[in-house]
Amino acid sequence: MTTRAGDPAWSAREIEHTADVGFEIEAPGWEALLERAGLVVAALIVSLDGVSARQTVRIDVTAASREELLHDWLQAILVRVQAGFVPCELCWFQRICMYPLSIVTLLAALANDRRVARYLLPLPLVGAGISVYHLLVENGVVKQTQACLISAPGGCATKWIEEFGYVTIPVLALTGFALCFAFLLLSALPPPSAATVSER
């Protein structure tokens, strides 16, 4: 493995550890240690032979100590390489509003009960509000809280996906909540009365 400093002479030695795997890594400084440890973790998941740099990704990690920083940094590398997105605090709140909708609306549809729609309307409204707030945090308009920072690598401002320059996870959630609200509103409206024709 070669680091950005162009030092191909280092290696990581596997050691016995109570965790799944343990490595001993030597480095001349803190930054080099973070870089080498990140390469070792990435190499556990994918083969780095023939890997070339095609994209620059910024990962922000904060911690109270160097030990916690190393742990959070390696966790962020795992998340990025595996593409297993870690939901932040705001993502969980949006899920709390979305998941009951999928279950209750299915049960209401099976029972052919339209009345339940009016009681579900607040859920997509609250969820959409959280999505809008998440978008403001994500774009730096509102400063994220400490709870956001510790809930996921990079906090609530991390853009795990960004398609077409604006489609991120809170944008997708906001779209879903808007559609749910529209369909629930249509369902809550009284059905059109059927005209009756009497024969003489």
TAPE-V457300 format. One record per helix or strand. SS is the DSSP state (H for helix, E for strand). FROM is the first residue (numbers start at 0). TO is the last residue. If there is no record, write none. Layout:
BEGIN
SS&FROM&TO + SS&FROM&TO
END
This chain:
BEGIN
E&11&14 + E&21&24 + H&29&44 + H&65&81 + H&88&110 + H&115&137 + H&145&150 + H&154&156 + E&162&162 + E&166&166 + H&168&187
END
